[in-house]
Amino acid sequence: MATRAQLSQERSRLRREELLAAAIELFAEGGARAITHRAVASRAGLPPATTTYYFESIHELIREALGAHVVQWTRELDALATVDLQAGASLDDATALFDTVFARRGPEAAALELSIFLAATREPQLRDLADAGLVSIESLAASLLARVGVPDPEAIAAAVVALIAGTAVRRQSGLSSDHAEARILTTAIRQLVAAHVLGAAEVDRVVAALREPTA
């Protein structure tokens, strides 16, 4: 049976997590300016003075909220890297995969992840966490590429992540449907993989041939 002290510690931990979650929600809605002691406490359904009890300043609250979010994001990415693809999976299945991901995570979620990552990179104390998150998503990309038979996938993992990040930015405009964005991303990855497999010398030869005047 838990002691009174243990119950108090658990209640304190839960309140702290509620405040951090509320801060992230407010950040998603209005950026750092939306995060105030009163707003965070109100969103968490706690008394106004609660935030000042757990956090010395708004800056500390924001830093810890962003850091906790990046840590959780990194854990989710690391977990995805251990999931087995279906037998026979290939790049041809990528559009369906991206359709599924986009359906579950709308443009708003993508915008939140981008804004939190950028905010973390601007905080010296969070740079290591941001770097770890980037390493995790590149490792995930390399793992998925390897499972569909791409040789030396680590060499193009960063470029694939750059394409995914670019798609996250494109989705904010709403000019194309998520299905169209999924097709665009798949095509870009296929072309990147093709160039990777052909090798730099062959790509240079083809590009040089394109520049030659026709007879």
N, CA, C and O of each residue as an XYZ file, in Angstrom:
860
protein
N       0.843     -1.196      0.000
C       0.000      0.000      0.000
C       0.884      1.253      0.000
O       1.844      1.355      0.764
N       0.534      2.204     -0.877
C       1.341      3.411     -1.008
C       1.227      4.277      0.241
O       0.157      4.396      0.837
N       2.337      4.871      0.620
C       2.331      5.764      1.774
C       1.800      7.128      1.360
O       1.660      7.420      0.172
N       1.504      7.964      2.364
C       1.022      9.307      2.083
C       2.047     10.104      1.295
O       1.688     10.871      0.402
N       3.332      9.923      1.623
C       4.398     10.637      0.913
C       4.461     10.200     -0.546
O       4.659     11.027     -1.436
N       4.291      8.895     -0.796
C       4.324      8.397     -2.167
C       3.144      8.922     -2.976
O       3.288      9.283     -4.144
N       1.985      8.960     -2.342
C       0.804      9.497     -3.028
C       0.994     10.972     -3.365
O       0.591     11.433     -4.433
N       1.612     11.703     -2.444
C       1.860     13.121     -2.671
C       2.847     13.321     -3.825
O       2.669     14.217     -4.650
N       3.872     12.494     -3.879
C       4.856     12.586     -4.957
C       4.220     12.271     -6.300
O       4.505     12.932     -7.299
N       3.360     11.263     -6.326
C       2.694     10.895     -7.565
C       1.751     12.001     -8.027
O       1.695     12.306     -9.218
N       1.018     12.597     -7.110
C       0.124     13.697     -7.436
C       0.918     14.888     -7.972
O       0.489     15.554     -8.914
N       2.067     15.147     -7.371
C       2.930     16.234     -7.816
C       3.460     15.966     -9.222
O       3.514     16.869    -10.056
N       3.851     14.717     -9.479
C       4.358     14.354    -10.812
C       3.279     14.526    -11.876
O       3.539     15.050    -12.959
N       2.068     14.080    -11.556
C       0.964     14.194    -12.514
C       0.632     15.647    -12.811
O       0.376     16.005    -13.961
N       0.633     16.490    -11.777
C       0.348     17.911    -11.984
C       1.401     18.553    -12.878
O       1.083     19.355    -13.755
N       2.643     18.193    -12.646
C       3.738     18.737    -13.459
C       3.560     18.325    -14.923
O       3.727     19.144    -15.827
N       3.220     17.053    -15.153
C       3.004     16.576    -16.517
C       1.804     17.270    -17.169
O       1.825     17.567    -18.363
N       0.759     17.525    -16.373
C      -0.416     18.231    -16.893
C      -0.051     19.644    -17.322
O      -0.540     20.132    -18.340
N       0.801     20.298    -16.556
C       1.234     21.652    -16.905
C       2.079     21.642    -18.174
O       1.924     22.520    -19.023
N       2.961     20.671    -18.316
C       3.793     20.575    -19.510
C       2.943     20.300    -20.747
O       3.177     20.875    -21.810
N       1.957     19.420    -20.602
C       1.067     19.117    -21.720
C       0.249     20.341    -22.111
O       0.044     20.603    -23.296
N      -0.214     21.085    -21.122
C      -0.981     22.305    -21.397
C      -0.121     23.334    -22.107
O      -0.595     24.025    -23.009
N       1.144     23.442    -21.706
C       2.058     24.398    -22.348
C       2.265     24.050    -23.811
O       2.318     24.946    -24.653
N       2.383     22.756    -24.134
C       2.559     22.331    -25.520
C       1.315     22.651    -26.343
O       1.422     23.080    -27.491
N       0.140     22.444    -25.759
C      -1.112     22.766    -26.468
C      -1.162     24.254    -26.791
O      -1.514     24.634    -27.907
N      -0.815     25.088    -25.833
C      -0.834     26.532    -26.048
C       0.223     26.943    -27.062
O      -0.010     27.834    -27.879
N       1.390     26.294    -27.011
C       2.444     26.574    -27.974
C       1.955     26.273    -29.391
O       2.227     27.029    -30.324
N       1.231     25.164    -29.541
C       0.702     24.775    -30.846
C      -0.291     25.804    -31.372
O      -0.391     26.015    -32.581
N      -1.024     26.441    -30.465
C      -2.058     27.385    -30.870
C      -1.528     28.788    -31.127
O      -2.020     29.487    -32.012
N      -0.531     29.200    -30.359
C      -0.088     30.583    -30.500
C       1.381     30.840    -30.290
O       1.792     31.992    -30.144
N       2.194     29.780    -30.270
C       3.620     29.967    -30.067
C       3.948     30.306    -28.619
O       3.098     30.211    -27.734
N       5.191     30.701    -28.398
C       5.661     30.966    -27.037
C       4.880     32.097    -26.369
O       4.720     32.101    -25.149
N       4.393     33.054    -27.158
C       3.667     34.186    -26.581
C       2.376     33.755    -25.899
O       1.881     34.441    -25.004
N       1.834     32.621    -26.321
C       0.565     32.156    -25.746
C       0.757     31.503    -24.381
O      -0.213     31.242    -23.669
N       2.006     31.241    -24.023
C       2.274     30.540    -22.764
C       2.506     31.543    -21.641
O       3.540     32.210    -21.592
N       1.549     31.638    -20.755
C       1.658     32.461    -19.543
C       1.306     31.574    -18.350
O       0.700     30.515    -18.511
N       1.689     32.015    -17.158
C       1.372     31.229    -15.959
C      -0.127     30.970    -15.868
O      -0.565     29.841    -15.648
N      -0.898     32.028    -16.040
C      -2.351     31.906    -15.887
C      -2.949     31.024    -16.978
O      -3.815     30.194    -16.700
N      -2.484     31.201    -18.238
C      -3.048     30.430    -19.348
C      -2.749     28.942    -19.200
O      -3.615     28.103    -19.446
N      -1.529     28.621    -18.801
C      -1.146     27.217    -18.646
C      -1.934     26.564    -17.512
O      -2.443     25.454    -17.664
N      -2.031     27.250    -16.383
C      -2.790     26.695    -15.260
C      -4.250     26.496    -15.627
O      -4.854     25.480    -15.283
N      -4.814     27.474    -16.330
C      -6.215     27.374    -16.730
C      -6.433     26.202    -17.675
O      -7.389     25.442    -17.515
N      -5.539     26.050    -18.673
C      -5.669     24.947    -19.624
C      -5.551     23.593    -18.918
O      -6.217     22.630    -19.299
N      -4.709     23.527    -17.900
C      -4.521     22.273    -17.162
C      -5.619     22.046    -16.135
O      -5.695     20.970    -15.542
N      -6.481     23.053    -15.913
C      -7.544     22.917    -14.925
C      -7.040     22.963    -13.503
O      -7.590     22.316    -12.612
N      -5.965     23.752    -13.294
C      -5.349     23.851    -11.978
C      -5.395     25.295    -11.482
O      -5.606     26.206    -12.282
N      -5.203     25.525    -10.177
C      -5.211     26.885     -9.639
C      -4.136     27.752    -10.302
O      -3.096     27.232    -10.704
N      -4.370     29.071    -10.422
C      -3.443     29.978    -11.112
C      -2.015     29.950    -10.592
O      -1.072     30.135    -11.361
N      -1.845     29.721     -9.293
C      -0.504     29.763     -8.706
C       0.283     28.467     -8.902
O       1.437     28.375     -8.485
N      -0.336     27.465     -9.534
C       0.314     26.158     -9.636
C       1.601     26.219    -10.453
O       2.595     25.591    -10.089
N       1.590     26.969    -11.551
C       2.777     26.996    -12.416
C       3.977     27.607    -11.696
O       5.102     27.134    -11.852
N       3.739     28.657    -10.909
C       4.858     29.285    -10.217
C       5.399     28.394     -9.098
O       6.538     28.557     -8.661
N       4.585     27.465     -8.646
C       5.045     26.517     -7.623
C       6.025     25.518     -8.226
O       7.014     25.149     -7.592
N       5.746     25.081     -9.458
C       6.575     24.049    -10.079
C       7.692     24.616    -10.968
O       8.704     23.951    -11.189
N       7.510     25.832    -11.473
C       8.494     26.397    -12.399
C       8.844     27.822    -11.975
O       7.961     28.630    -11.684
N      10.134     28.117    -11.943
C      10.573     29.429    -11.489
C      10.217     30.538    -12.466
O      10.031     31.686    -12.063
N      10.120     30.201    -13.758
C       9.832     31.220    -14.763
C       9.117     30.588    -15.942
O       9.094     29.367    -16.099
N       8.531     31.448    -16.772
C       7.893     30.980    -17.997
C       8.927     30.350    -18.916
O       8.648     29.355    -19.584
N      10.121     30.931    -18.949
C      11.177     30.387    -19.805
C      11.504     28.946    -19.408
O      11.686     28.089    -20.272
N      11.577     28.683    -18.109
C      11.850     27.332    -17.641
C      10.721     26.388    -18.035
O      10.968     25.256    -18.451
N       9.488     26.854    -17.904
C       8.329     26.050    -18.263
C       8.354     25.704    -19.751
O       8.157     24.550    -20.130
N       8.596     26.703    -20.585
C       8.649     26.475    -22.034
C       9.767     25.501    -22.375
O       9.567     24.565    -23.149
N      10.945     25.720    -21.798
C      12.094     24.868    -22.088
C      11.815     23.413    -21.714
O      12.120     22.500    -22.481
N      11.235     23.203    -20.533
C      10.959     21.831    -20.099
C       9.843     21.192    -20.923
O       9.892     19.996    -21.208
N       8.838     21.982    -21.308
C       7.739     21.449    -22.118
C       8.249     21.017    -23.489
O       7.930     19.924    -23.957
N       9.042     21.873    -24.132
C       9.594     21.534    -25.442
C      10.530     20.333    -25.334
O      10.501     19.432    -26.173
N      11.358     20.332    -24.295
C      12.291     19.227    -24.118
C      11.575     17.903    -23.925
O      11.966     16.893    -24.511
N      10.531     17.900    -23.109
C       9.766     16.674    -22.868
C       9.107     16.184    -24.148
O       9.032     14.980    -24.397
N       8.630     17.125    -24.961
C       7.973     16.748    -26.213
C       8.971     16.137    -27.185
O       8.671     15.132    -27.830
N      10.150     16.731    -27.297
C      11.175     16.204    -28.201
C      11.624     14.817    -27.750
O      11.832     13.932    -28.580
N      11.775     14.623    -26.441
C      12.161     13.305    -25.917
C      11.117     12.255    -26.290
O      11.469     11.160    -26.729
N       9.824     12.583    -26.117
C       8.761     11.643    -26.448
C       8.735     11.353    -27.943
O       8.554     10.208    -28.357
N       8.918     12.400    -28.755
C       8.960     12.250    -30.205
C      10.094     11.308    -30.604
O       9.912     10.442    -31.459
N      11.262     11.477    -29.986
C      12.413     10.629    -30.284
C      12.136      9.174    -29.922
O      12.504      8.267    -30.668
N      11.494      8.949    -28.786
C      11.155      7.580    -28.382
C      10.198      6.933    -29.375
O      10.334      5.750    -29.689
N       9.226      7.708    -29.872
C       8.274      7.173    -30.842
C       8.979      6.802    -32.143
O       8.683      5.768    -32.742
N       9.916      7.649    -32.579
C      10.671      7.358    -33.798
C      11.511      6.099    -33.625
O      11.562      5.249    -34.514
N      12.171      5.987    -32.472
C      12.999      4.806    -32.212
C      12.145      3.537    -32.199
O      12.588      2.483    -32.654
N      10.922      3.640    -31.678
C      10.028      2.487    -31.642
C       9.588      2.097    -33.049
O       9.494      0.911    -33.365
N       9.317      3.091    -33.895
C       8.914      2.808    -35.278
C      10.003      2.066    -36.031
O       9.705      1.236    -36.890
N      11.245      2.347    -35.727
C      12.365      1.718    -36.426
C      12.443      0.226    -36.155
O      13.114     -0.498    -36.890
N      11.767     -0.250    -35.108
C      11.815     -1.675    -34.768
C      10.626     -2.440    -35.346
O      10.552     -3.660    -35.204
N       9.697     -1.742    -35.993
C       8.512     -2.398    -36.556
C       8.866     -3.033    -37.891
O       9.464     -2.384    -38.749
N       8.504     -4.287    -38.070
C       8.803     -4.993    -39.319
C       7.824     -4.584    -40.410
O       6.623     -4.445    -40.175
N       8.369     -4.394    -41.617
C       7.519     -4.155    -42.769
C       6.915     -5.471    -43.231
O       7.443     -6.539    -42.923
N       5.815     -5.402    -43.967
C       5.220     -6.610    -44.515
C       6.174     -7.249    -45.524
O       6.973     -6.564    -46.162
N       6.077     -8.547    -45.654
C       6.938     -9.247    -46.594
C       6.712     -8.717    -48.008
O       5.572     -8.504    -48.421
N       7.784     -8.508    -48.736
C       7.676     -8.033    -50.105
C       7.456     -6.541    -50.236
O       7.200     -6.052    -51.336
N       7.551     -5.808    -49.139
C       7.346     -4.361    -49.201
C       8.399     -3.728    -50.093
O       9.544     -4.177    -50.136
N       8.004     -2.684    -50.802
C       8.918     -2.011    -51.718
C       8.568     -0.533    -51.760
O       7.627     -0.081    -51.107
N       9.344      0.211    -52.542
C       9.053      1.638    -52.696
C       7.693      1.867    -53.341
O       7.108      2.939    -53.184
N       7.184      0.877    -54.061
C       5.856      1.016    -54.664
C       4.771      1.162    -53.606
O       3.694      1.691    -53.882
N       5.057      0.688    -52.383
C       4.078      0.778    -51.302
C       4.142      2.103    -50.553
O       3.330      2.355    -49.663
N       5.109      2.953    -50.911
C       5.353      4.164    -50.125
C       4.176      5.126    -50.140
O       3.864      5.728    -49.113
N       3.509      5.286    -51.296
C       2.389      6.223    -51.359
C       1.294      5.830    -50.378
O       0.748      6.678    -49.672
N       0.975      4.536    -50.338
C      -0.052      4.061    -49.398
C       0.394      4.302    -47.962
O      -0.414      4.664    -47.107
N       1.696      4.096    -47.699
C       2.220      4.333    -46.353
C       2.079      5.797    -45.973
O       1.615      6.108    -44.877
N       2.475      6.704    -46.870
C       2.375      8.132    -46.568
C       0.921      8.572    -46.456
O       0.598      9.430    -45.635
N       0.039      7.993    -47.272
C      -1.394      8.299    -47.148
C      -1.880      7.987    -45.735
O      -2.611      8.772    -45.133
N      -1.470      6.846    -45.220
C      -1.885      6.430    -43.882
C      -1.339      7.379    -42.820
O      -2.058      7.800    -41.914
N      -0.056      7.709    -42.949
C       0.577      8.616    -41.981
C      -0.080      9.990    -42.019
O      -0.362     10.573    -40.972
N      -0.325     10.512    -43.218
C      -0.924     11.842    -43.353
C      -2.347     11.864    -42.813
O      -2.788     12.868    -42.251
N      -3.068     10.753    -42.982
C      -4.440     10.692    -42.472
C      -4.458     10.751    -40.949
O      -5.365     11.329    -40.349
N      -3.450     10.147    -40.335
C      -3.384     10.117    -38.867
C      -2.798     11.402    -38.300
O      -3.132     11.806    -37.186
N      -1.922     12.041    -39.070
C      -1.249     13.252    -38.593
C      -1.455     14.344    -39.626
O      -0.752     14.409    -40.634
N      -2.440     15.210    -39.354
C      -2.773     16.265    -40.290
C      -1.698     17.337    -40.377
O      -0.693     17.269    -39.671
N      -1.905     18.324    -41.239
C      -0.940     19.418    -41.392
C      -0.645     20.142    -40.083
O       0.468     20.618    -39.861
N      -1.663     20.220    -39.214
C      -1.459     20.908    -37.941
C      -0.417     20.185    -37.090
O       0.427     20.823    -36.461
N      -0.478     18.845    -37.073
C       0.498     18.073    -36.308
C       1.894     18.252    -36.883
O       2.868     18.368    -36.140
N       1.987     18.276    -38.213
C       3.287     18.479    -38.856
C       3.842     19.857    -38.520
O       5.036     20.010    -38.267
N       2.962     20.862    -38.520
C       3.398     22.228    -38.199
C       3.886     22.314    -36.758
O       4.870     22.995    -36.470
N       3.198     21.623    -35.855
C       3.604     21.626    -34.447
C       4.987     20.997    -34.281
O       5.840     21.547    -33.584
N       5.210     19.848    -34.917
C       6.508     19.186    -34.800
C       7.625     20.074    -35.346
O       8.698     20.166    -34.750
N       7.368     20.724    -36.478
C       8.373     21.603    -37.059
C       8.677     22.777    -36.140
O       9.840     23.113    -35.917
N       7.632     23.400    -35.608
C       7.831     24.581    -34.768
C       8.544     24.217    -33.470
O       9.392     24.973    -32.994
N       8.205     23.066    -32.897
C       8.861     22.635    -31.664
C      10.325     22.300    -31.926
O      11.196     22.648    -31.128
N      10.597     21.626    -33.037
C      11.989     21.294    -33.372
C      12.807     22.568    -33.572
O      13.924     22.673    -33.065
N      12.259     23.532    -34.308
C      12.972     24.784    -34.545
C      13.196     25.547    -33.244
O      14.267     26.113    -33.020
N      12.170     25.557    -32.388
C      12.310     26.241    -31.094
C      13.386     25.570    -30.248
O      14.153     26.245    -29.561
N      13.442     24.248    -30.299
C      14.443     23.517    -29.518
C      15.856     23.815    -30.005
O      16.782     23.912    -29.200
N      16.028     23.961    -31.321
C      17.369     24.241    -31.845
C      17.870     25.621    -31.429
O      19.074     25.880    -31.428
N      16.930     26.509    -31.073
C      17.335     27.861    -30.651
C      17.663     27.934    -29.160
O      18.156     28.952    -28.675
N      17.389     26.857    -28.446
C      17.677     26.804    -27.017
C      18.963     26.001    -26.799
O      18.969     24.792    -27.028
N      20.045     26.639    -26.365
C      21.303     25.906    -26.166
C      21.144     24.652    -25.319
O      21.791     23.639    -25.583
N      20.284     24.713    -24.301
C      20.112     23.565    -23.410
C      19.282     22.451    -24.036
O      19.216     21.347    -23.495
N      18.644     22.737    -25.182
C      17.818     21.733    -25.848
C      18.426     21.249    -27.157
O      17.877     20.355    -27.801
N      19.553     21.830    -27.555
C      20.153     21.455    -28.836
C      20.479     19.962    -28.890
O      20.275     19.319    -29.919
N      20.981     19.414    -27.791
C      21.310     17.987    -27.781
C      20.065     17.137    -28.011
O      20.120     16.128    -28.714
N      18.940     17.544    -27.418
C      17.692     16.813    -27.613
C      17.214     16.926    -29.061
O      16.758     15.945    -29.648
N      17.321     18.116    -29.626
C      16.914     18.317    -31.015
C      17.785     17.482    -31.944
O      17.290     16.865    -32.888
N      19.092     17.467    -31.667
C      20.011     16.665    -32.480
C      19.662     15.178    -32.391
O      19.707     14.458    -33.388
N      19.316     14.733    -31.187
C      18.954     13.325    -30.999
C      17.691     12.982    -31.779
O      17.580     11.892    -32.340
N      16.742     13.910    -31.814
C      15.521     13.687    -32.578
C      15.808     13.558    -34.061
O      15.237     12.704    -34.740
N      16.699     14.413    -34.567
C      17.063     14.353    -35.977
C      17.779     13.048    -36.302
O      17.525     12.433    -37.338
N      18.671     12.633    -35.417
C      19.382     11.363    -35.608
C      18.385     10.198    -35.645
O      18.543      9.271    -36.439
N      17.373     10.245    -34.798
C      16.386      9.170    -34.740
C      15.573      9.081    -36.027
O      15.330      7.985    -36.532
N      15.152     10.228    -36.561
C      14.340     10.177    -37.776
C      15.187      9.766    -38.975
O      14.680      9.123    -39.895
N      16.483     10.129    -38.979
C      17.359      9.678    -40.059
C      17.633      8.178    -39.937
O      17.727      7.478    -40.945
N      17.761      7.692    -38.715
C      17.946      6.261    -38.505
C      16.707      5.484    -38.952
O      16.818      4.402    -39.530
N      15.529      6.045    -38.679
C      14.289      5.414    -39.120
C      14.238      5.355    -40.640
O      13.872      4.328    -41.212
N      14.605      6.460    -41.301
C      14.607      6.490    -42.764
C      15.571      5.448    -43.325
O      15.235      4.734    -44.270
N      16.757      5.359    -42.749
C      17.746      4.387    -43.210
C      17.250      2.959    -43.012
O      17.462      2.094    -43.861
N      16.582      2.722    -41.872
C      16.065      1.389    -41.582
C      15.003      0.974    -42.600
O      15.018     -0.152    -43.097
N      14.082      1.889    -42.908
C      13.028      1.580    -43.873
C      13.598      1.368    -45.271
O      13.157      0.473    -45.992
N      14.578      2.188    -45.660
C      15.212      2.027    -46.972
C      15.917      0.681    -47.073
O      15.854      0.014    -48.106
N      16.585      0.287    -45.999
C      17.296     -0.995    -45.995
C      16.324     -2.154    -46.170
O      16.640     -3.136    -46.842
N      15.143     -2.044    -45.566
C      14.185     -3.146    -45.619
C      13.552     -3.330    -46.991
O      13.008     -4.392    -47.290
N      13.624     -2.292    -47.829
C      13.112     -2.446    -49.196
C      14.256     -2.688    -50.175
O      14.056     -2.645    -51.389
N      15.470     -2.946    -49.645
C      16.572     -3.361    -50.493
C      17.485     -2.275    -51.014
O      18.295     -2.541    -51.903
N      17.389     -1.056    -50.494
C      18.260      0.022    -50.965
C      19.656     -0.178    -50.376
O      19.793     -0.289    -49.158
N      20.699     -0.226    -51.216
C      22.059     -0.406    -50.688
C      22.584      0.862    -50.023
O      22.257      1.972    -50.444
N      23.394      0.696    -48.989
C      24.003      1.815    -48.267
C      22.978      2.909    -47.976
O      23.186      4.058    -48.366
N      21.881      2.579    -47.301
C      20.794      3.545    -47.085
C      21.199      4.749    -46.242
O      20.613      5.823    -46.374
N      22.203      4.576    -45.372
C      22.629      5.695    -44.523
C      23.121      6.873    -45.347
O      23.048      8.019    -44.904
N      23.626      6.593    -46.555
C      24.187      7.652    -47.394
C      23.131      8.641    -47.885
O      23.449      9.791    -48.191
N      21.875      8.196    -47.962
C      20.828      9.102    -48.466
C      19.734      9.356    -47.429
O      18.743     10.021    -47.731
N      19.900      8.836    -46.216
C      18.866      9.015    -45.187
C      18.601     10.487    -44.902
O      17.446     10.894    -44.773
N      19.666     11.294    -44.802
C      19.484     12.718    -44.514
C      18.712     13.411    -45.633
O      17.876     14.275    -45.368
N      18.989     13.035    -46.884
C      18.282     13.637    -48.016
C      16.805     13.250    -48.004
O      15.946     14.068    -48.333
N      16.509     12.010    -47.628
C      15.110     11.572    -47.534
C      14.376     12.362    -46.454
O      13.233     12.777    -46.648
N      15.036     12.566    -45.319
C      14.430     13.352    -44.244
C      14.184     14.789    -44.705
O      13.175     15.394    -44.343
N      15.107     15.337    -45.503
C      14.922     16.689    -46.036
C      13.677     16.743    -46.928
O      12.938     17.727    -46.899
N      13.447     15.700    -47.711
C      12.250     15.641    -48.554
C      10.985     15.573    -47.695
O       9.987     16.229    -47.993
N      11.039     14.781    -46.637
C       9.877     14.655    -45.740
C       9.580     15.987    -45.055
O       8.424     16.392    -44.936
N      10.647     16.668    -44.602
C      10.461     17.973    -43.957
C       9.883     18.978    -44.949
O       9.026     19.789    -44.598
N      10.362     18.916    -46.189
C       9.815     19.810    -47.213
C       8.343     19.550    -47.466
O       7.573     20.481    -47.698
N       7.951     18.280    -47.421
C       6.537     17.936    -47.592
C       5.707     18.482    -46.440
O       4.582     18.942    -46.640
N       6.264     18.430    -45.231
C       5.555     18.976    -44.070
C       5.288     20.469    -44.258
O       4.231     20.970    -43.874
N       6.255     21.176    -44.852
C       6.080     22.606    -45.129
C       5.042     22.802    -46.225
O       4.178     23.672    -46.107
N       5.113     22.007    -47.291
C       4.161     22.127    -48.401
C       2.726     21.903    -47.925
O       1.804     22.576    -48.388
N       2.540     20.968    -47.011
C       1.188     20.643    -46.556
C       0.514     21.816    -45.866
O      -0.714     21.880    -45.802
N       1.307     22.743    -45.351
C       0.712     23.888    -44.643
C      -0.082     24.787    -45.586
O      -1.022     25.459    -45.161
N       0.294     24.800    -46.868
C      -0.390     25.678    -47.823
C      -1.771     25.165    -48.190
O      -2.669     25.954    -48.484
N      -1.950     23.844    -48.176
C      -3.230     23.269    -48.560
C      -3.498     23.319    -50.052
O      -4.626     23.071    -50.478
N      -2.484     23.634    -50.864
C      -2.677     23.729    -52.309
C      -2.934     22.364    -52.934
O      -3.631     22.262    -53.944
N      -2.375     21.319    -52.339
C      -2.563     19.961    -52.853
C      -3.179     19.088    -51.771
O      -3.009     19.341    -50.578
N      -3.893     18.065    -52.202
C      -4.464     17.119    -51.235
C      -3.345     16.307    -50.602
O      -2.234     16.243    -51.129
N      -3.646     15.694    -49.477
C      -2.642     14.856    -48.833
C      -2.231     13.698    -49.738
O      -1.068     13.295    -49.740
N      -3.185     13.156    -50.511
C      -2.848     12.067    -51.429
C      -1.876     12.553    -52.504
O      -0.937     11.844    -52.867
N      -2.108     13.770    -53.011
C      -1.196     14.319    -54.008
C       0.185     14.543    -53.406
O       1.198     14.275    -54.052
N       0.227     15.034    -52.166
C       1.514     15.237    -51.497
C       2.232     13.898    -51.285
O       3.455     13.817    -51.398
N       1.465     12.857    -50.978
C       2.052     11.529    -50.795
C       2.682     11.036    -52.094
O       3.763     10.448    -52.076
N       2.007     11.274    -53.224
C       2.558     10.857    -54.520
C       3.814     11.652    -54.859
O       4.795     11.093    -55.350
N       3.780     12.958    -54.597
C       4.946     13.805    -54.880
C       6.151     13.343    -54.062
O       7.265     13.244    -54.577
N       5.911     13.063    -52.786
C       7.002     12.621    -51.908
C       7.550     11.268    -52.360
O       8.763     11.060    -52.388
N       6.651     10.355    -52.712
C       7.095      9.037    -53.171
C       7.943      9.150    -54.428
O       8.986      8.505    -54.536
N       7.498      9.975    -55.385
C       8.252     10.164    -56.635
C       9.637     10.729    -56.351
O      10.630     10.282    -56.926
N       9.694     11.714    -55.461
C      10.981     12.335    -55.134
C      11.929     11.322    -54.491
O      13.120     11.302    -54.802
N      11.408     10.487    -53.603
C      12.249      9.476    -52.949
C      12.711      8.431    -53.955
O      13.867      8.009    -53.920
N      11.821      8.007    -54.852
C      12.199      7.033    -55.882
C      13.320      7.590    -56.757
O      14.283      6.885    -57.061
N      13.195      8.846    -57.158
C      14.219      9.445    -58.003
C      15.540      9.583    -57.255
O      16.610      9.388    -57.832
N      15.464      9.918    -55.976
C      16.674     10.019    -55.163
C      17.351      8.654    -55.042
O      18.570      8.543    -55.172
N      16.555      7.628    -54.794
C      17.109      6.274    -54.683
C      17.721      5.836    -56.015
O      18.792      5.229    -56.042
N      17.038      6.145    -57.115
C      17.556      5.767    -58.437
C      18.918      6.400    -58.681
O      19.844      5.732    -59.142
N      19.043      7.693    -58.371
C      20.324      8.388    -58.556
C      21.390      7.794    -57.636
O      22.554      7.671    -58.017
N      20.980      7.432    -56.431
C      21.907      6.828    -55.468
C      22.433      5.489    -55.988
O      23.626      5.203    -55.888
N      21.536      4.673    -56.542
C      21.927      3.359    -57.042
C      22.807      3.479    -58.288
O      23.776      2.737    -58.444
N      22.464      4.417    -59.171
C      23.257      4.607    -60.389
C      24.676      5.075    -60.074
O      25.636      4.679    -60.734
N      24.790      5.918    -59.062
C      26.094      6.445    -58.691
C      26.345      7.818    -59.282
O      25.771      8.173    -60.312
N      27.202      8.588    -58.634
C      27.452      9.970    -59.049
C      27.996     10.059    -60.469
O      27.604     10.948    -61.225
N      28.900      9.142    -60.843
C      29.516      9.205    -62.177
C      28.475      9.029    -63.271
O      28.499      9.748    -64.271
N      27.555      8.076    -63.092
C      26.532      7.837    -64.104
C      25.548      9.001    -64.170
O      25.116      9.396    -65.253
N      25.199      9.542    -63.018
C      24.295     10.704    -63.005
C      24.948     11.875    -63.715
O      24.296     12.566    -64.498
N      26.226     12.110    -63.453
C      26.950     13.203    -64.125
C      26.971     12.981    -65.632
O      26.821     13.929    -66.402
N      27.156     11.727    -66.057
C      27.195     11.426    -67.487
C      25.857     11.732    -68.153
O      25.807     12.303    -69.243
N      24.766     11.339    -67.475
C      23.435     11.578    -68.030
C      23.140     13.069    -68.112
O      22.609     13.548    -69.113
N      23.487     13.803    -67.054
C      23.247     15.250    -67.052
C      24.070     15.924    -68.137
O      23.582     16.831    -68.812
N      25.317     15.491    -68.312
C      26.161     16.062    -69.356
C      25.584     15.786    -70.730
O      25.643     16.646    -71.609
N      25.029     14.603    -70.931
C      24.419     14.252    -72.217
C      23.220     15.144    -72.511
O      22.963     15.505    -73.659
N      22.494     15.491    -71.458
C      21.307     16.357    -71.648
C      21.715     17.751    -72.109
O      20.971     18.423    -72.823
N      22.886     18.171    -71.699
C      23.352     19.515    -72.072
C      23.913     19.566    -73.493
O      24.044     20.645    -74.071
N      24.248     18.393    -74.062
C      24.827     18.378    -75.406
C      23.780     18.751    -76.445
O      22.645     18.280    -76.375
N      24.153     19.603    -77.422
C      23.181     19.994    -78.456
C      22.809     18.806    -79.321
O      23.654     17.978    -79.660
N      21.535     18.734    -79.672
C      21.081     17.650    -80.524
C      21.473     17.912    -81.962
O      21.624     19.062    -82.373
N      21.637     16.844    -82.726
C      22.064     16.989    -84.132
C      20.929     17.580    -84.945
O      21.075     17.785    -86.150
